[in-house]
Amino acid sequence: KPWLAKWANVLRPFQSAIGVLSNQEGQIGSCALISERFAITTSHGIEGSHVSHLVAKFGFQGNPALKKTLAGREFKVFGVVERNPSLDYAILLMDERPGEQFGFVTFDVPDQPG
């Protein structure tokens, strides 16, 4: 599957910005930093979890850009700033700025017409 290798190459630089999201019961999904302080996850993944119990861990994998393995660090979720169950996403506001340390995934958004 040649497309699989291409996505691996695209995502590799963002590897440390992909995190594991957990609540008091354990891992509930993954998330990705999209700025210094915001992360995106699935809406269904956080359903039923109180925000005070949400924690994200970033940088627990090797970081080829830094040429070393990072131990990872947990960050508390401060709040859910946007949630759309129909599109199944939620934007999380982190208590600190993990994107300063671990980087973040950027999106190229085309200009809106008109």
Buried (B, 14 or more C-beta within 10 A) or exposed (E): EEEEEEEEEEEEEBBBBBBBBBBEEEEBBBBBBBBBBBBBBBBEBBEEBEBEBBBBBBBBEBBEEEEEEBEBBEBEBBEBEEBEEEEEBBBBBBBEBBBEBBBBBEEEEEEEEE
